[in-house]
Structure formats: structure tokens, C-alpha cells
Amino acid sequence: MKSNWKIKTVGEICEFINGKGHEKIIDENGKYIVVNSKFVSSNGKIYKKVTLNYYHYLKMTLY
């Protein structure tokens, strides 16, 4: 870890939203990485991408 980095909890740096599955919007050329359990458990080596910002997608479909 870099000396100028600060330790924070996940809740301090992002908002958790439990909602719809992301399978329908997966795009291997996408701009955004999906942070899911596989991403975390593989230390970021295994990931999926989406073109659509998932947070905005959830806001449009859940609310």
C-alpha cells in the first residue's frame, strides 16, 4: 500500500445497492468494471465489464 493512501471502509467510499442482475448488460468492451464477489475474491483478476453505468441503470429500473 502506498504511504499516502488512507484506510477506509467500503461504506465510506461507495454506496451499496442490491438490485437486479447485471447479466443483461455485460459488454466485454465496456467502460465500467462490475465489482462483484468474483472480482473481489480474485483480487481484480477476474472481471466483467458493462457499457452502461450500473448505478444509473438501477436508478432507472428500480425507482
Summary of the structure (lengths in Angstrom):
residues: 63
radius of gyration: 13.6
end to end distance: 38.4
largest distance: 41.1
contacts: 114
relative contact order: 0.21
helix: 33%
strand: 11%
